[in-house]
């Protein structure tokens, strides 16, 4: 360790991305072990399942456990495929074109929340059509259980030491070994933890309050889904000011901010549409 790092007062990130790392020949196979990032997805899906079961016990949704499992299965497929394809298309387009099979190497990292949202929408639309139900109330339920997954995912980003923030001199700055200026002892914002709070915890508290304590989901089906999209996009745009852009800028915005603008517009459209009388059962 050089003098600059030895004399720093900042915490040096030294967390392992593995909950359990394989040894021997197994270490070179696939993900090389059980990673915290994978655990975060598992925790997100488990929390979604138990929340939906809780809703059922309190007559907040009409689905039995088998139907809930079917709904969760659709969402898992939507999140994983949408998140992965979204990352490669929105952030790594050149790599995807030159190496299409990279879509399978999820252990190398790379899941985009915006792509995940698109995947979830398609999966929800598909489920609604397949089960002959309206997409709007299903959308309200889905967004009420999504935030824990976002929270766990951002914590996993921090554990992995990826998606770090911009340089800073605040006392809680962190030295990330993968950052290009690590050897210079330059600290960065732990923006992953900011995102865990702004994009996961706060939206979770908000949507749960709206879901349990107000009649918004009964009065205007789909309204809560729009509110969540609006809240998430605003939180994401704000947090991006602290995060180091992980791709080239678009029109002066980070890609996270740029794509969130469209998500925000989508949220507003969903809110307005939910207030129209006599909505089409399969359209937003």
DANORFEN-V325838 format. One record per helix or strand. SS is the DSSP state (alpha for helix, beta for strand). FROM is the first residue (numbers start at 0). TO is the last residue. If there is no record, write none. Layout:
ss/from/to
SS/FROM/TO
SS/FROM/TO
This chain:
ss/from/to
alpha/2/5
beta/10/11
beta/17/20
alpha/23/27
beta/32/34
alpha/35/56
alpha/64/89
alpha/92/97
alpha/99/103
alpha/105/107
alpha/112/129
alpha/134/159
beta/164/164
beta/166/166
beta/173/174
alpha/181/183
beta/187/187
alpha/190/212
alpha/215/218
alpha/222/238
beta/242/242
beta/249/249
beta/252/252
alpha/254/273
